[in-house]
Each structure stands twice: as C-alpha cells, then as structure tokens.
Amino acid sequence: QVQLVESGGGVVQAGGSLRLSCAASGRTFSISTIGWFRRSPGKEREFLAAISWSGRRTLYADSVKGRFTISRDNVQNTVTLQMNSLTPEDTAVYSCAADDRGSMSVSSLLRSGYWGQGTQVTVSS
C-alpha cells in the first residue's frame, strides 16, 4: 500500500503563489508516477501535472504550463507543485495520486487506488 498526504493549501490573493506538497509513504518503491489533480465544485476532476518517481520525466496540462512546476524530492519522498500567478479560477481541492503500473499516463493515474485526502486552495480576487 501507498499512503499520500497533501499539504500547503490555503488562501492566497490573485497573482500570488502557493507550494503544495505530496508526501508518500509505505511501498514507495512500487511507485512509478505521481500526479496532481484538482476539482472545483460542479466541475470534473482536472489533471494538472505528473512526474515519474525518478524525477526524470514530467507531464503538464496545457492549462497550467508556464505557471505550475512539478518536482520531486528524492530524500523526502515528496512531490511538490509550485503554483504561480494564481487566479480565482484556480480555486479547488488539489489532490495527488500515485500510480504503480509503470506507465506515465493520466488515465492510469485516474484509475489509481492511491489518492491523498486533498488540500483546499482558495484564490481571492
């Protein structure tokens, strides 16, 4: 089993930045990919970014390219999502997911059984 815990959410003004963390524990050796998603009320879950557990490969949604950066801390077993130039449209619950099937795909992450509890990000105008 893999356990994921997100942190770093909060309230920020438009134009500001936040840094989210996803801490992995348990069978971390089995992880192949970690991804970040978000969900706003009344909207579908949206993929944001993913990174291979080695940290060598990344994948971004077009909607966040240039504003969000995903990175991996090999020592802490943590994946970080740096979010800049935030707007009220970025308000959502942000969650991370871990995939252990070896592929780096959004669909595989969505089918993953390993999700964190989510952290709320609120961007005020």
Salt bridges, closest charged atoms under 4 A:
GLU46 OE1 - ARG38 NE 2.77
ASP62 OD1 - LYS65 NZ 3.34
ASP90 OD1 - ARG38 NH1 2.77
ASP90 OD2 - ARG67 NH1 2.81
ASP99 OD1 - ARG101 NE 3.02
